[in-house]
Amino acid sequence: MRRFYYESPSHEVTFSYELDMPAPGGLSGAPVVRIHPVEGSREVIGVVHGNNEVATIAELESVDEYGNRRPEVQRITSFALAHHTDSLRKRTGKATGERPLAEFLLT
């Protein structure tokens, strides 16, 4: 898992976790939980919100001895994305009347 600033296709930038697993359909909204090994307590540190598709070049474009071209081959890997709870608390929108989500949470 890594923390980074994810830029969505709509160019909105969100401080996110990138999880080392795909996010199958229906996983959005699931909590990301850290378990403290000594205390045994659990802490919600994020909420899954989508995927980050990353392309890597598996084979470069090439031309054989007859002039035939073989295109570049890319592999697409999809990683689950999760909001940090801190950034999630600051989110606003129509559903919250443009007020931060934190105002609606129990402390």
N, C-alpha and C positions, 0 to 999 in steps of 0.2 A: 504494500500500500504506500502511496506517496501523496503528499499534499502539494497542490499547485493551483494556479489560476486558470480555470477552464474558460475558453472563449467559445460560446455556442455558435451555431450557424447564423443566429440572428445578431451576433456580435456582442451579446451580453456577457460580461466577465463575472464569473462566480468562483470564490475560493472554495475548492472542492477536494475531496479525497478521490484518488483513482484506485480502485480495489483490484487485486490480482485475480479477478474472476469476471466472467460475463454477467450481464444482468438480463436474465430471461424475462419475457413479458409477464407483467403482473407483480414484479418485484419492487416497482416504484413505491416509495413511502415506507419501505422496510427500514427498521433501525440498524445502525452499525454500532455494535456494542464492544467496548473494551472491558475485559475481565482482569481485574487486579489479582495477580497470582498469590500474593501474600495474604491480602485481606479477604479474597474471594468475592469482593463486591463487583457489581456491574455498573458501567457508566455508558449512557447513550452519547456517542461522540459525533454522530451524523445520521443523515437520512438519505437513502438511495433516491436518485432523481433521474437517472438516464444512463447512456452509454457514451464512451469515447472510442471512436473507431480510429485505429492507428494503422497506417500502411507502411510496410517495409518491403524493400526491393529484394525479391528472391532470386531473380535472374536479370542481368542487364540485357538490353537490346543487342542483337548480334546479326552479322551478315555472314552467311556461309560462302564457300569458294565459288558457288554458282550465282551469287548475288541475291539469294533469297534472304529476306529479313525475318528475323524472329523478334517479336515485340518484347518489351520489358515485362516481366511478370512480377506482380506485387501480391503480397499476402496481407489480408486485412485481419487484424486482431481487434476484438471488441472487449473493452474493460468497463466494468460498472463504475458509475460516478455517484458520489454522495455529497450532499451539502454538509459543511461543518455546522454544528448546532449554533455556534456564535453567529455565523452569517445568516443562518436560517431565522434566527430570532429578529434580525433586522429587516427581513423581507416585508414588503408592503404590496398591496394590490387591491383590486376591486372587492374581493371577498373580505378584506379587513378594513374597508373604508379608507384605504391608503394610510392606515396606522400600522406601526411595526407589529409583527406577529407576537412578539414578547409580551405585549400588553394583554394578550388573551390567554397566556399560559399561567398555570399555577406555579408558585415558587416554593 
